[in-house]
Amino acid sequence: MWHSLSGTAQWRIVRLRHATFLVGVTGVVRDAEGRVLLLRHRFWPESRPWGLPTGYAEPGETFEQTVAREVREETGLEVKVRGLVRLRSGFRLRLEVAYDAEPVGGTLRVDPLEILEAAWFALDALPPGLQDSHRALILDPQ
């Protein structure tokens, strides 16, 4: 019976039987001086508002495209995405990926709906309130 179904019908059955995952994508953007771009997020907890540019992949987007889009939307910067830094699975409904990136254009400005502040930080001067998982991506990406 399975083989008599159209590909679309097979796909819908498979999707009903399996969990749908969100893919969270993070960009570790470093400038030529080795500083990292951090954002103070409007909707994150007050105790830890600082973090890297991050967002969710949209259908049909590669993870590299997601990094570039999220950085552009949140900061106005264009980036060249480098290599994969981390892939984390095992979550119930999401997968997390992070990529290194470097700025190649644009002007730093924030999306005021999501971001309160954007700034470049030296590795020895990271702000208090930085997400622990993002601190690890910055200082120890392995």
N, C-alpha and C positions, 0 to 999 in steps of 0.2 A: 504494500500500500504506500509506503514512504516514497518509493521511486515514482509512483504515479502522480504525486503532488508536484505542483510547479515549484520552481526555486523560491519564489516569493512566499508561498505557503510554508515551505520547509523552514525558511528563515524565521517566519513569525512564530512557528512552533518552538524552534530552538530558543528564541528570545524569551518566550513565556516560561520555559523550563530553567533558564539560567539567569543568574543575577546580572543586573546592569551596573557597570562600574563608572564612576566619575574618574577622570584622569586629572589630577592636580599637577600643574607644571610650574616650576620655579626657575628663575634666571639668576645666576650668580654673576652679576655684571661688574667687571673690574676695569678700571681705566689704566692708562699707560704708566701711572705712578704706583699701581698695585692697590689703589684704594677700591673699596667695594661700595656699590650703590645700595643704600637702604632707604626704606620708606616708612613713614609713620602713618599707619593705617587707621582710618576713621572708625571702622567697625570692629577692630580687634580689641581685646580686653585692655583696660587702662594700665594694668600691671605689666603688660608686654605688647606694646603697640608697634614696635619696630620690627621690620622684616624685609625680606627680599621681595622683588617683584614676583607676583604669583597669580595664578588664575587657573581656569579649567579649559581643557581642549574642547574645541567645537567639532562637530561632525565634519569629516573630510580633511581636517587639518593635521599636519604632522606635528609632533611635539616641538620641533625646532620652530615651526611657524607660530605655534602658540606662544613660545617665549618671546619671539620678536613682536607679536601683536600685543601681548600683555605689557611689555616694557614700553612700547610706543603709546598705548592707551593710558597707562598710568603716569608716564614721565615725559612723553614727547621725544624721547631719544630713539634713534634707529640703532640696532645692534647687529653685529655679526655673531651668530651662534657658533660656538666651538664644540667641544666634546661633551658627552654625557658624563655627569658628575656622580649621580646616584639614581638608582631605581629601587623603590621600596614597594613591596607587595605584602600580602597577608592581612590587609585591612578588610573589613566586611564589605564595604561598598565603594572603595576607592583604591587607586593606584597612584603613587607619587613618583614623579621624575624631576630631575634637576639637571640643568645644563650650564656650562660656563659660557659667558658671552662678553663681548667688548663693544663699547660705543663706537659707531662709525659716522654718526651725523645726528642732526636734530638739535633742539635747544631744550635744556632741562626745564620743565614746567610740570606741575602736578594736575591730576584730574581731581578737582575739589570735592567731587561726590564721593570718592573713595579714599583719597590720600590727603593727609594734612600737611605733610612735609616730605621733601626728598633731599638727601645729602650724601656726599661722598665721605667715607670714613676709612682712616688707616686701620690696619689690622690690630694695632696695639691701642686703638682708641674707639673701639666699638661701644655704642651707647648702652646704658642700662635699659632694661625693658626689651632687649632683643630676644626674639623667639629662640629657645634653646636649640631646636632642630635646625634653624637657620644659622646660628652660631657654629654648629658642627659642620654644616656645609661650607662655611667660609673658612674655618680654621683647619678642619680635618676632613676633606671631601671623600676620603677613602672609607 
